[in-house]
Amino acid sequence: MPDKPFTFFENSNMMLNMGVLFVTQLHEDSKRVEAPARIVNNWKIMANFLGHQEGELQPEHIVKIEEAWSSYLASGVAPSLELQSVFSPLTQERVRRSPKGPPPEIREVFDRLLATDEKIAEKRIADGKPGRGNRRGNINFSLTNPKVSWWRRQSAVFRFTVFSSGAWISFMQVYARIFDPFHVGGWDAMGDGELMKLEVISIAPIVIAALYWAYGRWVR
């Protein structure tokens, strides 16, 4: 992992399966000679919790990580304002399956894997908890904080889809005008068929994102 904590913004369904990946990456990064002290310390805390001595993570470690991660998400309290929209939908869905949360020190390791110290402090102040304190406060406070714009409260998937789709459409328009991809003699010579093809190619990211969202909501 880099010197500052790994930051991941994704939708709720994907976040459910990321705990083992994050901890495995933490383990690998902690073994680097140049690993920052915070990463080494995070791994020591995690290794002590898992009962891990050396070598690769074993199945019993994986199970313990999954249980702790699920409980961590089930609290519904994200480590940063940006991630709150990902955590909130998980509260009612997961809390019944994992009623016992991980130890406070493991919660803090998970927090540091997902957000910088500055973001963690900002979130705790927004929740009315400037210190470590009780994590089960008014989690909706951050969602109504006027300092957080509507755009920043949207999920990372939504923001990425809007941004990348707009960039892709703009790129295709410029590309079609300059390079004549359909070999018809330029933009002005394009007929209905070529324009239709260009539109289909241009909206491809939106279609893919819609299919991915539908899969995560109704199939997965």
ZITA-V372916 format. One record per backbone hydrogen bond with DSSP energy under -0.5 kcal/mol. CO is the residue of the C=O (numbers start at 0). NH is the residue of the N-H. Records with the same first field share a line. If there is no record, write none. Layout:
CO=NH ; NH
This chain:
7=9
10=14
11=15
13=16
14=17
17=21
18=22
19=23
20=24
21=25
22=26
23=27
24=28
25=29
26=30
27=30
28=31
31=34
35=38 ; 39
36=40
37=41
38=42
39=43
40=44
41=45
42=46
43=47
44=48
45=49
46=50 ; 51
57=60 ; 61
58=62
59=63
60=64
61=65
62=66
63=67
64=68
65=69
66=70
67=71
68=72
69=73
70=74
71=74
72=75
75=77
79=83
80=83
82=85 ; 86
83=87
86=89 ; 90
87=90
88=92
89=93
90=94
93=96 ; 97
98=100
102=105 ; 106
103=107
104=108
105=109
106=110
107=111
108=112
109=113
110=113 ; 114
115=119
116=120
117=121
118=122
119=123
120=124
121=125
122=126
123=128
124=127
134=136
136=138
137=140
139=142 ; 143
140=143 ; 144
144=147
146=148
148=152
149=153
150=153
154=158
155=159
156=160
157=161
158=162
159=163
160=164
161=165
162=166
163=167
164=168
165=169
166=170
167=171
168=172
169=173
170=174
171=175
172=176
173=177
174=178
175=179
179=182
185=188
186=189
190=194
191=195
192=196
193=197
194=198
195=199
196=200
197=201
198=202
200=203
202=206
203=207
204=208
205=209
206=210
207=211
208=212
209=213
210=214
211=215
212=216
213=217 ; 218
214=218 ; 219
